[in-house]
């Protein structure tokens, strides 16, 4: 599956666009629409178009993880929500999460309970 326009727009809305580097709540150097700056990346100021290109790459990483690790059917809305989740917590955390275990057991109703456990930055 792929993230649809509604999902991308939702991520953009909640992440917000910043043309210059900032420190996110998780303490990471970040730019654009929530792109965590990697050690080899150097940015001064980026345009909205450049931020969208970074977001597209970050979303593709999240999509690949979901398509690889989720074994149950997903609606488009659930897929998009998971993309936003993985975008924020990372593939490693997602892969090891109870959320994924419950989802793959088909316990869709319990996934919401798992999502709220991830609202705090440690």
C-alpha positions as a Markdown table, in Angstrom:
| # | Residue | x | y | z |
|---|---|---|---|---|
| 1 | Unk | 0.0 | 0.0 | 0.0 |
| 2 | Unk | 0.9 | 3.6 | -0.4 |
| 3 | Unk | 0.0 | 6.7 | 1.6 |
| 4 | Unk | -2.7 | 8.7 | -0.1 |
| 5 | Unk | -2.9 | 12.5 | -0.4 |
| 6 | Unk | -5.1 | 12.7 | 2.7 |
| 7 | Unk | -2.6 | 10.9 | 4.8 |
| 8 | Unk | 0.3 | 13.0 | 3.5 |
| 9 | Unk | -1.6 | 16.2 | 4.1 |
| 10 | Unk | -2.4 | 15.1 | 7.7 |
| 11 | Unk | 1.3 | 14.4 | 8.4 |
| 12 | Unk | 2.2 | 17.8 | 7.0 |
| 13 | Unk | -0.5 | 19.5 | 9.0 |
| 14 | Unk | 0.6 | 18.0 | 12.3 |
| 15 | Unk | 4.3 | 18.2 | 11.7 |
| 16 | Unk | 4.3 | 21.7 | 10.3 |
| 17 | Unk | 6.9 | 23.1 | 8.0 |
| 18 | Unk | 10.1 | 24.7 | 9.2 |
| 19 | Unk | 12.7 | 26.0 | 6.8 |
| 20 | Unk | 15.5 | 26.0 | 9.4 |
| 21 | Unk | 16.8 | 23.4 | 11.8 |
| 22 | Unk | 15.1 | 23.0 | 15.1 |
| 23 | Unk | 15.2 | 20.5 | 18.0 |
| 24 | Unk | 12.1 | 18.3 | 18.1 |
| 25 | Unk | 10.5 | 17.2 | 21.4 |
| 26 | Unk | 12.5 | 14.0 | 21.2 |
| 27 | Unk | 15.7 | 16.0 | 21.2 |
| 28 | Unk | 16.6 | 15.4 | 17.6 |
| 29 | Unk | 17.9 | 17.9 | 15.1 |
| 30 | Unk | 15.0 | 18.3 | 12.7 |
| 31 | Unk | 14.0 | 20.3 | 9.6 |
| 32 | Unk | 11.1 | 20.6 | 7.1 |
| 33 | Unk | 8.1 | 18.4 | 7.9 |
| 34 | Unk | 9.7 | 16.6 | 10.9 |
| 35 | Unk | 12.7 | 15.2 | 9.0 |
| 36 | Unk | 15.3 | 14.0 | 11.5 |
| 37 | Unk | 18.6 | 15.3 | 10.2 |
| 38 | Unk | 21.0 | 12.4 | 9.7 |
| 39 | Unk | 24.7 | 12.7 | 10.6 |
| 40 | Unk | 25.8 | 13.1 | 7.0 |
| 41 | Unk | 23.2 | 15.7 | 6.1 |
| 42 | Unk | 23.9 | 19.4 | 6.3 |
| 43 | Unk | 21.1 | 22.0 | 5.9 |
| 44 | Unk | 21.0 | 25.7 | 6.2 |
| 45 | Unk | 17.6 | 26.8 | 5.0 |
| 46 | Unk | 15.3 | 24.6 | 2.8 |
| 47 | Unk | 12.4 | 25.4 | 0.7 |
| 48 | Unk | 8.9 | 23.9 | 1.1 |
| 49 | Unk | 9.6 | 21.8 | -2.1 |
| 50 | Unk | 12.8 | 20.4 | -0.6 |
| 51 | Unk | 11.0 | 19.7 | 2.7 |
| 52 | Unk | 8.3 | 17.8 | 0.7 |
| 53 | Unk | 11.0 | 15.7 | -1.0 |
| 54 | Unk | 12.5 | 14.8 | 2.4 |
| 55 | Unk | 9.0 | 13.9 | 3.7 |
| 56 | Unk | 8.4 | 11.7 | 0.7 |
| 57 | Unk | 11.6 | 9.7 | 1.4 |
| 58 | Unk | 10.7 | 9.4 | 5.1 |
| 59 | Unk | 7.2 | 8.3 | 4.2 |
| 60 | Unk | 8.6 | 5.7 | 1.9 |
| 61 | Unk | 10.6 | 4.2 | 4.7 |
| 62 | Unk | 7.5 | 4.0 | 6.9 |
| 63 | Unk | 5.5 | 2.5 | 4.1 |
| 64 | Unk | 8.1 | -0.2 | 3.5 |
| 65 | Unk | 8.1 | -1.2 | 7.1 |
| 66 | Unk | 4.3 | -1.4 | 7.3 |
| 67 | Unk | 4.1 | -3.4 | 4.1 |
| 68 | Unk | 6.8 | -5.7 | 5.4 |
| 69 | Unk | 5.7 | -6.3 | 9.0 |
| 70 | Unk | 1.9 | -6.0 | 9.0 |
| 71 | Unk | 0.3 | -9.2 | 7.9 |
| 72 | Unk | -3.4 | -8.3 | 8.3 |
| 73 | Unk | -5.5 | -6.3 | 5.9 |
| 74 | Unk | -5.6 | -2.5 | 6.5 |
| 75 | Unk | -8.0 | 0.1 | 5.3 |
| 76 | Unk | -6.5 | 3.2 | 3.7 |
| 77 | Unk | -7.1 | 5.2 | 6.8 |
| 78 | Unk | -5.5 | 2.7 | 9.1 |
| 79 | Unk | -2.5 | 2.4 | 6.8 |
| 80 | Unk | -2.1 | 6.2 | 6.7 |
| 81 | Unk | -2.4 | 6.4 | 10.5 |
| 82 | Unk | 0.3 | 3.7 | 10.8 |
| 83 | Unk | 2.6 | 5.7 | 8.4 |
| 84 | Unk | 2.3 | 8.7 | 10.6 |
| 85 | Unk | 3.0 | 6.5 | 13.6 |
| 86 | Unk | 6.1 | 4.9 | 12.1 |
| 87 | Unk | 7.3 | 8.2 | 10.7 |
| 88 | Unk | 7.4 | 9.5 | 14.3 |
| 89 | Unk | 8.6 | 6.5 | 16.4 |
| 90 | Unk | 10.8 | 4.9 | 13.8 |
| 91 | Unk | 10.9 | 1.4 | 12.2 |
| 92 | Unk | 12.8 | -0.3 | 15.0 |
| 93 | Unk | 10.4 | 0.8 | 17.7 |
| 94 | Unk | 7.4 | -0.1 | 15.4 |
| 95 | Unk | 8.9 | -3.6 | 14.7 |
| 96 | Unk | 9.3 | -4.3 | 18.4 |
| 97 | Unk | 6.0 | -2.8 | 19.5 |
| 98 | Unk | 3.0 | -4.4 | 21.2 |
| 99 | Unk | 0.9 | -2.4 | 18.8 |
| 100 | Unk | 2.3 | -4.4 | 15.9 |
| 101 | Unk | 1.8 | -7.7 | 17.7 |
| 102 | Unk | -1.8 | -6.9 | 18.5 |
| 103 | Unk | -2.4 | -5.6 | 15.0 |
| 104 | Unk | -1.1 | -8.8 | 13.4 |
| 105 | Unk | -3.3 | -10.8 | 15.7 |
| 106 | Unk | -6.3 | -8.9 | 14.2 |
| 107 | Unk | -7.0 | -7.1 | 17.5 |
| 108 | Unk | -7.8 | -3.8 | 15.7 |
| 109 | Unk | -9.8 | -2.4 | 18.7 |
| 110 | Unk | -6.8 | -2.8 | 20.9 |
| 111 | Unk | -4.5 | -0.9 | 18.6 |
| 112 | Unk | -6.0 | 2.4 | 19.7 |
| 113 | Unk | -5.1 | 1.6 | 23.3 |
| 114 | Unk | -1.5 | 0.9 | 22.2 |
| 115 | Unk | -1.3 | 4.2 | 20.2 |
| 116 | Unk | -2.0 | 6.3 | 23.2 |
| 117 | Unk | 0.9 | 4.8 | 25.1 |
| 118 | Unk | 3.2 | 6.5 | 22.6 |
| 119 | Unk | 2.2 | 10.1 | 23.2 |
| 120 | Unk | 5.0 | 10.9 | 25.6 |
| 121 | Unk | 8.7 | 11.5 | 24.7 |
| 122 | Unk | 11.0 | 9.7 | 27.0 |
